[in-house]
Amino acid sequence: MKVKKYKAENMQQAMQLVRLELGDDAVILNSKAVKTSRFFGLLSKKGVEVIAAVDEDLSNQTVKTKNIPIQSEGIPDSKQKISSPAATRIEQDKLFDSILEMKKMMKSLTQEKQRDPLLPDFFFHLEEKLLQSEISSLHVEELMETIYEKWLENKTMTDKSLLKLLETEVLQSIEEVSFDQDSYKKKFICLVGPTGVGKTTTLAKLAADASLKKGKSIGFITTDTYRIAAIEQLKTYASILDAPIEVCYSAEDFLAAKNKLSHLDVVFIDTAGRNFLNERFVEELKEVLDFKEEMTTFLVLSLTSKMSDMKKITDQFWNVGIHQFIFTKKDETTSIGSMYEISRTYQKGAAFVTDGQNVPEDLIPFTKELMVRTIMEEIGE
């Protein structure tokens, strides 16, 4: 396979360069917005950087299931689903199909004409705001091309109309993503994730919500035996809520704790926050916890984290069986496009978003409409 990096002023020019040198069978592995500097860095302008590849034997082969080792910061197509460590044959088929779809998109982009010079400045403002967020540049390209085509049909659109049209397209892009609001329908609620994302505090918020607002009987199980402070923190919350708590050091302890607390409506499970970029720690977690149908598992991610780290962490936890995401620290960042990008990429919704340390107040139940509205408020500023 031949792999090469290209830089151009915009995505259309980059696509033309790729097609010219690598041909119609080339695929895009990654793309991102960059700034190029001239005259010792005194002048700079925006551009794009694209990494493309071509398998010279692909055109002579029949399309069949392949395990394609792609490592990238972005996902080429909004319909592409991530190939995780738990990828099945079906998932691999979908991944390969998405690459073929990417080729079709590349061809269509290279055939696009230059944008109409009468296009309002607000269009470019929206495009720039999207590119500054954590949304992948290729998905931004796709969104803006759709809006551009609709603007061509009605060039009298106001700025407000363009913003509303973008909101509709963003909402449609996650139309099939499930945002299940019945978070307490299963007896066991487990929170997993890396260190420092606020799992224990978030667990306390969920427990307080279930107990004080929903009137459910609750209990706690913690497997975070690596930090004494974490156990004491959870014991404090359990005491305030008048709820039992069990500390588990092994799979046997966990099974015994589940049986002991089985009479309760909901049992909240805290897990150790460790460096889960190391796959071994995830395997250790699976040895202690019994992730079965009676358990709802939330992956907790901080909105202050880099997108690349969030995706790596999600990949590591994919085998555990993630039901939905919980995004924390919304109040500590100015860019929240990452929660939309993660949900869209992995086709998993956000059950809750936290925006402070107060228990249980700073816990927001999330829907896809609320997610899109929150994103649009940021973009429309």
Summary of the structure (lengths in Angstrom):
residues: 381
radius of gyration: 23.3
end to end distance: 43.7
largest distance: 71.7
contacts: 1183
relative contact order: 0.12
helix: 44%
strand: 18%
